[in-house]
């Protein structure tokens, strides 16, 4: 091979790429970097970029996604302006939770939590919820990493493929690391906005945990003109209702998360947008790539399957939030400012709460439960018709939970529940008619198939068998059968 002086800048670049993808930290020759100036590449910038990529490549986990990076990024943002929890805050919110527990027990039959509610710092909320955010974001992170790998395979000329054969894992690492950093930034910013554990509408807290963030609570109520004790009572009641529901209906947590991940698994990165971004990407100015990831521009339009999954998720979230709204409204009816606080919460949710913004950038998911008012009206109708106990019993098993058709027509659900309470047969519906028709058709088919079989069997029964014909001749009537003569 020619020595360094005979190499062209392109040769030098290819040699550096071999060193990079060969995973040899510290093997980059400064003289080689200096000769890259012939290609118009800033050697100092290239050295910084390659050292960074080599470090990421060497330390990457097997799946290529560094969730530790997400955690560090989230905690960095959460703790920048994070405050500790004072003894007064802890005592005031503890009193609010205690009274809210008593009020809530009058509004629902779902039992109390087994562990006391908590007050959390912003960093504490990140620590508690990040495992769930990771679970929700992982399908998209893998999709982005796969897209980067595929784009590299398609774009590299045939003569260079042998040189970059180790790049696949690196690209997955880069893609996963970029997305992990984005996840950390989103969760970190979210920690500065959420007021309670259930504020995002998803079960991101550990099962049975209720919590309020005193610092964010103070920010939320600062300009509302509502007494802090009333605001604390209302939000504590909502938080307890949310936590009680998910602890009681143990299947519900997995059901919600699986709906989100089902939507996310259908995501495929827009390779055209990715290639356009890569063509003008400046490694020394990564803001454009970060903004592209956060804005969701790399996520294409939803597929039909994703649209259907989104509709199911919106109905499910509307049922959950509608029930929480109705129970909270009943429990806090003693509060003079309850109506004002309810309107504040609704307005905050109507413009897109923290969770919608987070999931919109992470997985392209618009999570605003548009059917919340209709779901709440359904729960009120059920409560008025059959009472609190029968209403709450609908959360006992997944097959009892109301569906989207019940939100559309609460009267049909009420009629079924009233008939069940009386012990009457439930009114027939389209499903009953379809099932009866299917069973009748199956019975008719079975009857047609058995006709020939029955006829053959009847004929066989009428014909004498060999045993029938020979039995009288073979044996006398008045004595036992002896041995047959040979």
Buried (B, 14 or more C-beta within 10 A) or exposed (E): EEEEEEBEBEBBBBBBBBBBBEEEEEEBEEEBBEBBEEEEBBBEBBBEBBBEBBEBBEEBEEBBBBBEBBBBBBBBBBBEEBBEBEEEBEEBBBBBBEBBBEBBBEBBEBEEBEEEBBBBBBBBBBBBBBEBBBBBBBBBBBBBBBBBBBBBEEEBEEEEEEBBEBBBBBBBBBBBBBBBBBBBBBBBBBBBBBBBBBBBBBBBBBEBBBBBBBBBBEEBBEEEEBEBBBBBBBBBBBBBBBBBBBBBBEEBBEBBBEBBBBBBBBBBBBBEBBEEBBEEEEBEEEEEBEEBBBEBBBBBEBEEEBEBBBEBBBBBBBBBBBBBBBBBBBBBEEBEBBEBBBEBBEEBBEEEBBBBBBBBBBBBBEBBBEBBBBBBBBBBBBBEBBBBEBBBBBBEEEEEBBEBEBBEEBEEBBBBBBEEEEEEEEEEEEEEEEEEEEEEEEEEEEEEEEEEEEEEEEEEEEEEEEEEEEEEEEEEEEEEEEEEEE
